[in-house]
Amino acid sequence: MAAPGDRTNVDIAGRRLVVSNLAKVMYPLVGFTKADVIDYYVRVAPMMLPHIVGRGVTLRRWPDGVTGESFFEKRPPHFPGKPTEALAGFAFYPWWDEPAFG
């Protein structure tokens, strides 16, 4: 098993990304790791992306797994985004139009 914080290069949808902590357990009840979650999203991307293309998305993050504290990440530097019309004017949201950003 990789040591915590280990960084690994992975190829997703033709892009080379650097990810860390792939062995970190994110869903302890079933034992799913960060690598399992990434694999899931890569597999569902062809079905999911047509439904979210052209829309802003909200990123809710659980740094210590789903049993830990969570937060909504606003204006993440590693995702393309643009101002999006919201209830109170305009807000900046990431736009997720392809399987991988990096």
C-alpha positions as CSV (number, residue, x, y, z in Angstrom):
1,M,0.0,0.0,0.0
2,A,1.2,3.5,-0.8
3,A,2.2,5.8,2.0
4,P,-0.2,8.7,2.8
5,G,0.5,11.6,0.5
6,D,2.0,9.6,-2.2
7,R,1.4,11.2,-5.6
8,T,0.7,9.1,-8.7
9,N,0.4,10.0,-12.3
10,V,-2.8,8.6,-13.9
11,D,-4.2,8.9,-17.5
12,I,-7.9,9.7,-17.6
13,A,-9.6,10.5,-20.9
14,G,-6.4,11.3,-22.6
15,R,-5.1,13.6,-19.8
16,R,-2.3,13.0,-17.4
17,L,-3.3,14.0,-13.9
18,V,-1.4,13.9,-10.6
19,V,-3.4,12.4,-7.8
20,S,-2.5,11.6,-4.2
21,N,-3.6,9.2,-1.5
22,L,-5.3,6.7,-3.8
23,A,-5.4,4.1,-1.0
24,K,-7.3,6.4,1.4
25,V,-10.6,4.9,2.4
26,M,-13.4,7.3,1.5
27,Y,-16.4,5.1,2.2
28,P,-15.5,3.0,5.3
29,L,-18.7,1.0,5.5
30,V,-17.9,-0.7,2.1
31,G,-14.1,0.0,2.0
32,F,-14.2,2.1,-1.1
33,T,-10.9,4.0,-1.6
34,K,-10.2,7.3,-3.4
35,A,-9.0,5.1,-6.4
36,D,-12.4,3.4,-6.4
37,V,-14.2,6.7,-6.4
38,I,-12.1,8.0,-9.3
39,D,-12.7,4.7,-11.2
40,Y,-16.5,5.1,-10.7
41,Y,-16.6,8.6,-12.1
42,V,-14.5,7.7,-15.1
43,R,-17.0,4.8,-15.8
44,V,-20.1,6.9,-15.4
45,A,-18.8,10.0,-17.2
46,P,-20.1,9.0,-20.6
47,M,-23.7,8.8,-19.2
48,M,-23.4,11.7,-16.7
49,L,-21.7,14.4,-18.8
50,P,-24.5,14.9,-21.3
51,H,-26.8,15.9,-18.4
52,I,-24.4,18.4,-16.9
53,V,-22.7,20.0,-19.9
54,G,-23.3,23.7,-19.9
55,R,-24.3,23.9,-16.3
56,G,-22.4,25.0,-13.2
57,V,-21.7,22.3,-10.6
58,T,-21.2,22.3,-6.9
59,L,-18.2,20.6,-5.4
60,R,-18.8,19.2,-2.0
61,R,-15.6,17.7,-0.5
62,W,-15.0,15.2,2.3
63,P,-11.2,15.3,2.9
64,D,-11.4,12.6,5.6
65,G,-14.0,10.4,3.9
66,V,-17.8,10.6,4.0
67,T,-17.9,10.0,7.8
68,G,-15.9,13.2,8.4
69,E,-16.6,16.9,8.0
70,S,-17.5,18.2,4.6
71,F,-17.4,21.6,2.9
72,F,-18.4,23.2,-0.4
73,E,-15.4,24.3,-2.4
74,K,-16.0,27.6,-4.1
75,R,-13.9,28.7,-7.0
76,P,-11.6,25.7,-7.1
77,P,-8.4,26.7,-8.9
78,H,-8.1,23.4,-10.8
79,F,-11.5,23.5,-12.5
80,P,-12.5,25.8,-15.4
81,G,-15.5,28.0,-14.4
82,K,-17.4,31.0,-15.4
83,P,-20.0,33.3,-13.9
84,T,-23.4,31.7,-13.8
85,E,-26.8,33.3,-13.3
86,A,-28.0,32.4,-9.8
87,L,-30.9,33.5,-7.6
88,A,-29.0,36.5,-6.2
89,G,-27.3,37.7,-9.4
90,F,-24.3,35.9,-10.7
91,A,-22.1,33.4,-8.9
92,F,-18.9,31.7,-10.1
93,Y,-19.3,27.9,-10.6
94,P,-17.1,25.2,-12.0
95,W,-18.3,23.8,-15.3
96,W,-17.6,20.1,-15.8
97,D,-17.8,19.4,-19.5
98,E,-15.3,16.5,-19.8
99,P,-14.2,13.5,-17.8
100,A,-10.9,15.0,-16.6
101,F,-9.4,18.4,-15.9
102,G,-5.8,19.0,-15.1
